[in-house]
Amino acid sequence: MKDTSCMYCAENEKLQSLMLPIADLPTGKLYLFKEQTYFGRVVLAYKDHVNHLTDLTDEEAGAFMKDVLRVGKAVMKAVNPAKVNYGMFSDTLPHLHVHIVPKQEGGHTFGGTFEMNVNPPKYLSDEEYKQIIQKIKDNL
C-alpha cells in the first residue's frame, strides 16, 4: 500500500532534495542522507506506507529489523565509526523509517543524541556522494 502524499511512497522532489537512493532491500529502500555532518548517515524506509513498527506483523517486523542490522553492519564497515545511533521517528512524517547515524568519537554530538537538522549543514561533492554510496553498497 502506498500513499501518494508521502515523500517515501511518492519518491517526490522533497525526498530527492534530502536523500540519494542507495539500494532496494527486501523490506524497504535505503537512502543516503544528503546532509553529512554524520558521515555515512542513511535512512531505511519501509516498503509500504505504515506509520508504526507495531503496525507490522511479528514476521514483517523481524524482517525489517534484519535489514536494519544489515545496513548497520554495512555502515560500520564503510565508515568505521565509534558508534552507530538508530532513530525511528515519525512525529511529522507518518511513514516507518529508521535513521542509521554513524558517530565519531569527538565528532558532532558524540555522547548525546544525534541532531536531525544540523546547522550549518555539511554537504559533499557529487564525487564524494558517489564514493560513500559505493562503499555502503559494497558492504551490504
Secondary structure, DSSP 8 states (H G I E B T S, - for coil): ---TTSHHHHT-HHHHHHEEEEEEETTEEEEEES--SSTT-EEEEESS--S-GGGS-HHHHHHHHHHHHHHHHHHHHHH--SEEEEE---SSS-S-EEEEEEE-TTSTTTTS---SS-SS-----HHHHHHHHHHHHHH-
